[in-house]
Amino acid sequence: MDRTRQRITRAAVELHGTVGPAATTMSAVAERAGVTRATLYRYFANEEMLFEACSADWRAANPAPDLARWTTISDPVDRVGVALVELYAWYRSTEAMRANLLRDLDTLPAPIATRIAAFPGAMRDVLEVGWPQERGALRHAAIGLAIAFETWRALAREGIDDREAASLMVAFVVGAGT
């Protein structure tokens, strides 16, 4: 039973990563998992339950950067540098899934959409600590831009590697306060 549940969950993860959550149907998950729809519904009564299992499985295999560890870095410039290197590496390793999730955010179950939408704010809260108060609104905007998936993706498409992109965005954040 556990193997069948895992096969169904993995099939949903694969489909979410390729076609995206909005285009993933229960029939497609059942087909990919090699089970009938009746079997799928025996394990997951509805799409939200399947999505929760899929999300938990994916997060376990692709943990987000550890924001609590970032709080232990006292210098705000160093903290942003470490954070962006880790964040950009995570974005690179999860690019297809993250792009699909962000594109389909409005179609996701509310708890999952809320969790995804809240992550940038939580990161920004950690990264804003310790900076001088002058020009705080500009720094707030600069940090928001630096941590945005879309910013990383644009830099990566320009051929800038993750460490160079992180250095560039650290300089951008520092410059926003001057």
N, C-alpha and C positions, 0 to 999 in steps of 0.2 A: 504493500500500500504506500509506504513512504517513497519508494522508487517511482511509482506512478505520479504521485503528487509532485515530486522533484522534477520529473520529466515535463509535466505540464507547466510548472513554474519556469523552468529553463526555456521552454518553447515561447512563453510569453516574453521573457527577457530578450530572446533573440529577435522576435518580431518587433518589439518596442525599439530595439537598437537599429533595425534595418528599415522598416516602413513607418515606424512611429506609433505611439499609443492611439492616436485618432484613427489610424487605418487598421489597427489590429482588432480583429473580430474573434469572438469565442470559437466560431467554426474554424478559423485559421489556426488558432492555438491548438484546438483538438487535432486538426490534421497534422500540424507540425510535430505534436507530441505522440502521434500514432495511436490516439484513443478516440472513442466516440464522444459526441457531445454529451450524451447521458453520463458517461464516465467523468468527463470534465465537470459537469454540474454536481456530481456526487461529491467531488472534492472542493469545489468552489461554487457556492450557490449563486453568485453574481459576479459581474465584472469588477466591482470594487474589492471584493475579497481576493480575487485573483491578482488584482493590481497591488494590493497590500503585500501579498506573498512575493510577487515579482519584485517589488521595490525593496523589500527586506533582503531578498537574495542578492540583488544587484548591489545594494549598499554594503553588504558584508564582503562582497568580492572586490568592491571599489570604494574603500572608505575615503570620505572627504578629509581634507587637511584638518589637523587637530588645532582648533582655535584656542583651546585651553593652554596648549604649549606655547602658542604665540604670546599669550599674556605674560609669560615668564621672561620675555625679552624686554628689558627696561628701556633701551634706547629706541625711540619711535622710528628712526630711519632704518636701523638694523631690523626692527620688527617687520616693517613693510617689505624690506628686501628679502628676508627669509620667507615671509608669507607669500610673496608673489612668485618666488622660485617654486615653492611647494604647490601653490595654486595652479600655476601654469603647467606644471608637470601633470597634475591631476586632470586639468582640462584636456591636455594632449591625449592622455590615456583613456579618457571617457568622451572624447569629442562627439562621436556619432550619437551616442545616447543622449548626451546633454543637449545637443542641437535639437534632437527630436522632442525631448521633454519641454524645452523652452518654446519651441514652435507650437506644440500641442497643449500648452499649459492650461488654456481655458477648457479643455475637454477632460482633464484629469480629475479623479476624485478629490473633493475639497481638502481632506487632510494632507494628501500628497502635494497638491498644488500649493497649499499654504506653506508646507515645509520647504519646498523648492524656492518659493518666492521670498521666504524669510532669511534664507542663507546669506545673500549679499548684505543685508542689513546687519546681521550678526557679525559678519566679517568686518564691516566698516566700523561698527562699535568698538571692536578690539583694536583696529588699526588707528583709530583717531585718538587714542589715549596718549597723553604725554606731549602732544604738540603745543607750541605757543598758541595762544588764543587769537592773536592777530590774524586776520584774513581766514578765519575759521570756515566761513562758507565756501571759499575757494578751495581750501584743502579738503573739505567734505566732498565737494564735487570731484576733485582730482582723485581722491581715494576711490570714490564710486566708479569712476571711469577706469581706473587701474585694475580693479577687481572684476570688472565686467567680462563675461565670457566673450562677448562680441569684440571687445578690445583685444583680448588675447588672440582671437581667431583672425582679426584683421592684421595684426602684427605677424602672426605665423604665416599667413598667406603672402606677406611681403618677403618671406624667407628669413625672418629674424628668429633666431633660436630662443628658447625659453629664458635662458640666463640673460641674454642681451635685451630681450623684451622686458624682463624684470628690472634690469638696470636702467633702461630708458624710462620706465614708468616710475621708478623711485625718484629719478631726477625730476620728473614731471611733478610728482607730489611735493617734493622739497621746494621746487620753484614756485608752486602755487602759493606758498606762504611768504614770498619775498616781494 
